[in-house]
Amino acid sequence: MPLWKWILCLLGGFLIFALLYAFAAGGVIAIPVPWVRMPVAVLAGLLGLFFYAVWTNLTERRPVSELALKRTWKDLGLGLLTGLLFFGVVVGLMALAGCYSITEAHFRLIPQISAFLYFFVVAVFEEIIFRGVLFRMIDDRWNTAVALIISALVFGFMHLPNQGATLWSSLAIAIEAGLLLGAAYKFTGTLWMPIGIHWAWNYTQGNVLGFAVSGNPVADKVFSPIISGPDWMTGGVFGAEASVPAVVVGLLLTAVLLFNCKRDAR
């Protein structure tokens, strides 16, 4: 692909799907009735994937292998499990340090399903933008190291306007999530694993464990916790994503995935 066309495809895809994301997420949140909001969230996520496949096929003239249906359940399931275990380990470390304890637990089915499906929309569109467009196209044009660094930094610092965000919280997300999600894409060759990680990451952190999600407080949570201790250990008001344990665990997982990518390449 000529450089001028590559630049247009990169910037065009990034902007188009960012606008679609704003419209889809805002539209889902604005629906007050859960029974309407939930199917709309599913439809919005599926339409996002459909539009990405159409856009990529039209602009790059190739099969959209990163959305291969035969890999959907395997890679999506692996991603969901990874995202769940990620925060299980991170919060377990906080609990061992005396920074996290649960005061009560309650489960309301409809609000939880509604939150779970909303985070499906978030995961789909953010992974399309940052891994499907930004990471993949830079990786194809240059190399994986450059793609990982650029996509991770852009992903992390796009969170800077969020409530409670700091330079550290944005850098933490870039290191622990931006690198991990890029490595997950490279490891599987599909968007399904990073979508699964992102989806379970947000839902588990917020609606299960009771942290803010990227600075956004969660209204309905399974566990009501007491979170105490220094911000570097708990993430403070931004959420567990801004904690040192999350950065360490994220880096370790990234290293495992990249090591296995190189081993498979041999």
N, C-alpha and C positions, 0 to 999 in steps of 0.2 A: 504494500500500500504506500503511495507517495506520502511524504511527510505532511504536506498541506492537508491531505484528506484525513490522515491519521489524527492531526490536531483538531480538525472539525468534528470528527467522530467522537474523540475523547471529550472535548468541551461540550459538544452538543448533547451527547448521552448523559454527561454529568448534570447539565442544567435541566434537560427535559425530565429526567427521573427525579431530580430534586423538587421540581415543581409538582410533578405527579404525587410525590411523597407528601408534600405539604397539603395538597388537596385531599388525598386519601386519608391521612391521619387526622387532619382537622375535621373532615366530614364524619369519620367514625366517632370521634369524641363528641361531636355536636349532637349526635342522636341520643335523646334522653331515655328511650325505651330499650331495655336490654334485649328483649326478644327480637327487636328490629336491628339493633346494633351488632349483634353477634353474626348473623348471616351476612350482613353488609361488610363486616371485617374480613370474613373468609373470602367473599367475592372480590374485595379490593386487593387482597394479597394475590389471589390467583390472576386477576387482571394485570397486576404489576408484572408477574412472571410472563404472562402472555405478551404484553407489550414489549418487554425486554427481548423475548425471542424474535418477535417481528422486527424490531429495530435492528438487532444484531444481524439477522439474516439479510435485511435490505441493505444495510450499510457496509457489511463485511463480506457478503456473498458466501456464506459458509454454514454448515449445520451447527446448531447451537448445542454443542456437546456438553457444555457446563450445566445444562438442564436435562441431561439424559434421564428419561423416565425410568429406565431399568435400574438406575442407581438411587432413585429417590428415597425409598424407605430405608435402605441400608445406611446411606450417608446421612440422611436426616436423623435417623435414630441414633447414630453414633454421635452426631452433633448435640442432640438433646441430652444424651447421657453425659457427654463431656461438660456441657454448660451446667448441668445439675451438680455433678461431682466437683466442678471447679469451686462453686460457692459453698458446697458442703465442706471442702477442705479449708477454704479461706476462713469461714466463720468458725469452724472447729478450732483453728489456731487462735482465733480471737477468744473463744470460750476458754481454752486452756490458759490463756494469759489473763483471764478474769475480766475481760472487756465485753463479754456478751453473755446474757442469761435470759431465759424465757420466763415471763410472768404469767402468761395465760395463752391458751390456744383456742381458736374457734374457726369454723369453716362454713362459709355461706356459698353454696354451689353456684348460683347465678352470677354474683359479682366476680367470683374466681374464674369462671369460664369466660366471662366478658373480658376480664383483664388478660387472660391467656391468649385469646383471639386477637385482642388489640396489639399485643406484642408480636403476634405473627405478622401483622402489617408492618410494624417497625422493622422487624428482622428482614423481611423480604426486600423492602425498598432500600434500607441502608446497605444491605449486602449487594444488591444490584449496583448501587452507586459506587461504593467504595471497593468492592472486590470484583464485581462483574465488569464494571467499566474501568475504574481507575487502576486497580492492581493488575488486572489481566492485560490491559492494553499496554501498560508500561513494561510488564514482564515479557510480553510478546515482542516488543520493539527493542528493549535493551536486555535487562537481566533481572533475576528474582531479587537480588539484594537491593537494587535501586527501587524496584516496585514495592518491596516491603517497607523501606524507609519512607518513601514519599506518601504512599497510601496510609501508613500508620500515623504519620504526623498530621496529615490533612484530617483524617478521621478523629484523632484526639483533639485537635484544636478547633474543630467544628463544634465541640462541646463547651468551648470557653464562654459563650453567652449564657449558658444555663445558670439557674439559680445556685448560688454557693460555689460556683466554679472558680478555680485558681489556675495559675500556670502549672502548679504541681499536679492538680487533678487531670488537666488536659494531657500532660506528659505521661501520667500514669496510665490513662486509657490508651494512649498511643502505644506504650510499651507492652502492656499486658493484653489488651484486646486487639489493637490494630495489627500487631505482629502475629498474634495467635490466629486471628481470623484469616489473614493472608496465608499463613502457613497451612491452615486447614484447607483452604482452596487449593493450594499447590499440592498438598498431600493426596487429595481425592480427585482433583481435576474437575470438580463440580461445585456449584454454589450450595448444594444441599447441606453439606456439613457445616460451613460457616453460618448458614441460616439457622440450623438447629442449635448451634452453640449460642448465637445471639439471642434467639427466641427463649431458650431455657435460662440463659444468663440474666436477662431482664426480669422475667417472671419469678424466678427463684429468689433473686436478690431482693425484690420488692414485695411481691404479694405472698411469698412464703415466709421469708426470713425477716421482713419488716424494716428493711433499709430504704432510704430514698434511692431512686434510680436516676443516676446522673443529675442529682440535685432536685429531682421531682419527688415530693412526698407521695406515699401510697396510701389511699384511703382504706382499702380493705385488705387485711393481711391475715394469714393463718396464725402466725406467731407474733405476739406482742412482746417485744424484747426490752430489756434495759441495756443500753449501749453506753459504756463508760470507758474512760482512758484517753490517752493522747490521740489526736487526729491521725497521726502517722500510722497508728495501729488499727483504727476503726474507720477511717475515711471521713470522719466528721459529718457535717450536714450534707455533703455531696453524695455520700453512700460508700459502701465497702469498696467500690471501684478505685477510690482514691487512697487506699491503704497500701502499706508496704507489703503485707502478706499477699494481697492480690497481685501485685507486681511480680513478686518472687514466683508465685505459683504459675502465673501467666508465662513468664520467661522459661520456666522449666518445661511446660507443655509445648511451647513454641520450639524449643530445642529438640524435644522428642520427635515432633512431627517433621521438622526439617532434616533431622538425622535419618529418619526413615525414608524421606524423599530421595536423599542422596544414595542411600543403600539400594533402593529400588531402581534408581537410574543406572547403577553398576550392573 
